[in-house]
Amino acid sequence: MNSSSTGSDDPTESFAKTNRNQVRRSPKRATYDKQVVYGILDATALCLVSFVHDSKPFSIPMMFARQDNSLLFHGSNSSRLMQVLCGGQDLCISVTLVDGLVIAKSLFHSSMNYRSVTVFGRGREILGNEPRLDALKQMSDKVLPGRWEDARFPTPQEMKATLLAAVKIEDASAKIRTGEPVDATQDLELPYWSGVIPLRVTAEAPEPDASSSSMQLPVPTYVNRRVREMSKQ
């Protein structure tokens, strides 16, 4: 998916390796390069936000968008998660994209090809009418570019009922697996099929709801464009 902002407000090219973000298992698959991290974050609109509340751990899926070196979130004023996101406590946020099933000759060496990112940071509430509207537009554009200009605008009541949060990325790392199975040498001559089953998320033809059908509304150009983009991934 497209990001509304592909730059960074930090001039360094990589995240520093710390006790929090260092990949210890299969470190050769790790990267701390910011553009790689940002690219994986921009490729999905769904993440898992993990936090501790009342001494209990929680992990909740949330829609998000990236703006420079921050992740943007929105939700109800009454949401516990939004209170946490706005409250400045330590957070762990993760995304994973599965690119293929890796079928080895042995069950032990079978795996998946994937791209994953783990982010550590703390959030703050986004205040002010213009910054709040800008954050909402960023999230709308993350899912469907062009929809913000072609839908009813949020009302004052809806804006009042909504919290917006920005989580600055303090530490982050990516972990990526690509390629074929890595079988043990003694297994290479075994008569079992091995290889990779590629996987991807694609889009099918848009399906209008009853109201759009009754008014015979055509599918917007930006919707068809988004379908084509997702079909090429």
C-alpha positions in Angstrom: 0.0 0.0 0.0 1.1 3.5 -0.6 2.4 5.7 2.2 1.5 9.3 2.3 5.1 10.1 3.4 8.2 8.1 2.5 10.8 10.3 4.1 12.2 10.5 7.6 12.7 13.3 10.1 15.9 11.5 11.1 18.9 12.0 8.9 20.6 8.7 9.8 20.0 5.8 7.4 19.6 3.0 10.0 18.0 2.5 13.4 20.7 2.0 16.1 20.9 -1.6 17.3 19.7 -1.7 21.0 18.7 -4.3 23.5 15.1 -3.8 22.5 15.3 -4.1 18.7 18.3 -6.4 18.2 17.4 -9.6 16.3 19.1 -12.5 18.1 17.6 -15.5 16.4 18.9 -15.8 12.7 20.6 -12.4 12.9 21.6 -12.6 9.2 18.0 -12.1 8.3 17.8 -8.8 10.2 18.2 -5.3 8.9 18.0 -2.0 10.6 17.9 0.0 7.4 15.1 2.7 7.8 14.0 2.5 4.1 13.5 -1.3 4.4 11.6 -0.9 7.6 9.5 1.9 6.2 8.8 -0.1 3.0 7.4 -3.1 5.0 5.3 -0.8 7.2 3.9 0.9 4.1 3.0 -2.4 2.5 0.2 -3.1 5.0 -2.4 -1.1 6.8 -2.8 -3.5 9.8 -0.5 -4.0 12.7 -0.5 -5.5 16.2 -0.1 -3.0 19.1 1.2 -4.7 22.3 1.2 -3.1 25.7 0.8 -3.8 29.4 -2.3 -2.5 31.2 -3.0 -3.2 34.9 0.0 -5.6 34.9 -1.6 -7.7 32.1 -0.2 -8.0 28.6 -2.4 -7.2 25.5 -1.9 -7.3 21.8 -4.6 -5.7 19.6 -4.8 -5.4 15.8 -5.1 -1.8 14.6 -5.2 0.1 11.3 -2.4 2.5 11.0 -0.5 4.8 8.6 3.1 6.0 8.6 4.1 9.7 8.5 7.8 10.1 8.4 9.2 8.4 11.5 5.8 8.1 13.3 2.9 5.7 13.1 -0.6 7.2 13.2 -3.7 5.7 14.8 -7.3 6.7 15.3 -10.2 5.3 17.5 -12.9 6.1 19.9 -12.5 8.4 22.9 -13.6 5.5 25.0 -11.1 3.0 23.7 -8.7 1.7 26.2 -6.1 1.2 23.5 -6.4 4.8 22.3 -5.9 6.0 25.8 -2.7 3.9 26.0 -1.6 5.1 22.6 -2.0 8.8 23.7 -0.7 8.2 27.2 3.1 7.9 26.5 3.7 4.4 27.8 6.1 2.0 26.1 4.7 0.1 23.2 5.7 -2.7 20.9 4.1 -2.6 17.4 4.6 -5.4 14.8 3.6 -6.3 11.3 4.2 -9.4 9.2 3.8 -10.1 5.5 3.8 -13.7 4.5 5.3 -14.1 1.0 5.4 -17.9 0.6 5.3 -21.4 2.1 8.7 -23.0 2.1 8.3 -26.7 1.6 11.5 -28.6 2.5 12.1 -32.3 2.2 12.1 -32.5 5.9 9.4 -31.1 8.2 12.2 -29.7 10.4 13.5 -27.4 7.7 10.1 -26.3 6.3 9.4 -22.7 6.8 7.8 -19.5 5.4 9.2 -16.6 3.4 8.2 -13.4 5.2 8.9 -9.7 5.8 8.4 -8.5 9.4 9.0 -5.4 11.4 9.0 -4.8 15.1 8.8 -1.2 16.3 9.3 0.3 19.8 8.1 3.7 20.8 5.7 5.8 22.8 2.7 7.7 21.7 1.2 11.1 22.1 -2.2 12.6 21.3 -2.5 14.6 18.1 -4.1 17.9 18.9 -5.4 20.8 16.8 -8.0 20.6 14.0 -5.6 20.7 11.1 -3.1 18.1 12.4 -6.0 15.8 13.3 -7.6 16.1 9.9 -4.3 15.6 8.2 -3.7 12.4 10.2 -7.2 11.1 9.2 -6.4 11.8 5.6 -3.1 10.0 5.8 -4.9 6.9 7.1 -7.7 7.2 4.5 -5.1 7.5 1.7 -3.2 4.5 3.1 -6.2 2.2 2.5 -7.7 3.9 -0.6 -6.0 6.9 -2.2 -8.6 9.3 -3.5 -11.4 8.4 -1.2 -10.9 11.4 1.2 -12.0 13.7 -1.6 -14.9 11.5 -2.6 -16.8 10.9 0.7 -18.7 12.8 3.3 -16.4 14.9 5.5 -16.2 14.1 9.2 -18.7 16.1 11.3 -17.7 18.1 14.4 -19.5 15.5 16.5 -17.5 12.7 14.9 -14.3 14.5 15.3 -15.1 15.1 19.0 -15.7 11.4 19.5 -12.3 10.4 17.9 -8.9 10.3 19.4 -5.8 10.5 17.2 -2.3 9.3 18.3 1.2 9.4 16.8 3.8 6.9 18.0 7.3 8.0 17.2 9.5 5.1 16.2 12.4 5.0 18.7 13.8 1.6 17.8 12.9 -0.8 15.0 14.2 -3.7 13.1 13.1 -5.9 10.2 13.5 -9.6 9.7 13.2 -11.1 6.3 13.4 -14.6 4.9 13.5 -15.2 1.1 14.5 -18.0 -1.2 14.3 -21.8 -1.4 14.3 -24.4 1.4 17.6 -25.1 3.1 17.6 -28.8 3.4 20.3 -30.9 5.1 22.8 -32.3 2.7 21.8 -35.9 3.5 18.2 -35.1 2.6 18.8 -33.7 -0.8 18.4 -37.0 -2.6 15.2 -38.0 -0.8 12.2 -38.5 -3.2 10.0 -35.8 -1.7 9.0 -32.7 -3.6 10.4 -29.5 -2.2 10.1 -25.8 -3.2 8.2 -22.7 -2.5 4.5 -21.8 -2.8 4.4 -18.1 -3.4 1.6 -16.1 -1.6 0.3 -12.6 -2.2 -2.7 -10.5 -1.2 -4.8 -9.5 -4.3 -8.0 -7.7 -5.0 -11.1 -8.9 -6.8 -13.7 -6.9 -8.7 -15.4 -4.3 -6.5 -18.9 -5.3 -5.3 -21.3 -2.3 -4.9 -23.7 -2.4 -1.9 -27.5 -2.1 -2.2 -27.6 1.7 -2.1 -24.9 2.1 -4.8 -26.6 -0.5 -7.0 -30.0 1.2 -6.7 -28.6 4.5 -7.8 -26.6 2.8 -10.5 -23.4 4.5 -9.4 -20.3 3.6 -11.4 -17.2 2.3 -9.7 -14.9 5.3 -9.1 -11.7 5.5 -11.1 -9.5 5.5 -8.0 -11.2 2.3 -6.8 -10.5 0.4 -10.0 -6.9 1.8 -9.9 -6.4 0.5 -6.4 -7.7 -3.0 -7.5 -5.2 -3.0 -10.4 -2.4 -2.0 -8.1 -3.2 -4.7 -5.6 -3.5 -7.3 -8.3 0.1 -6.6 -9.4 1.6 -7.1 -5.9 
